[in-house]
């Protein structure tokens, strides 16, 4: 059986004093440090989540602006292409008309020069035939 004497009471009191001292000097500061660290980690986590959501929002805005800019660029490119095609068609039409008028002028010039050459050759042929006849027949016409 257990003897309850003075040493047992002394050991219980000693144990309680030790628990109080350890609680004041060791356990409370450790629990406070752990609580502070947990609060710091939670605060950092919340700030990180806030920054992450802000970044995702800005990325979404950036992508929206990028998509809008690409759309505008596509529209502008289409408009410029249509304008360039219209300008090209107008330039080709002008060049074709100029080529047609130049060709017509050249044809007229060639026809006129051919007519002049024909007239001149006919005149020369008459003169040559007259000279040949005079030489062959020995008399002048």
Steps between C-alpha positions, in 0.01 A plus 500: 500500500601862449630702784381855498766676687659840484726421200202413286337833578832672437534327161144595400563864599835491321327357191230770505757779544703353215186491281419863582859615435523299177160630391605863562850483357482226237156393386332843470790653296513193276122506445517877440783453245306221327183714493697799366662280234159359405359853477797609286461198272124557472557869420763412241268238350215751481728762339624235255143405412409868457804557277422182306141604440619849400752351260237272348265795462771705328588205276133472405490874426822473299362209299177692439696805382722278287197331344341839436822633346530191279140548389562866417822410321316236298229749405760763410698246299183399314412862429853578383505189286166591342629854436823363353305261275275784384805719435670215316189447286484872424870508410463193279197653329689826443801310366274293273330813365837666447632188328188484281534867403873457435432188293231682304740789439772260389255318269391830348864603453591164345195512272580855394867419443401182310265704281774758440749223426251332264437828322872569478572145381224523237648827378848347494361190324347722230823688458703178487260335257512808281882493510503128423256544212705785357816295517337190356312677226766761449262789491352735758145525610 
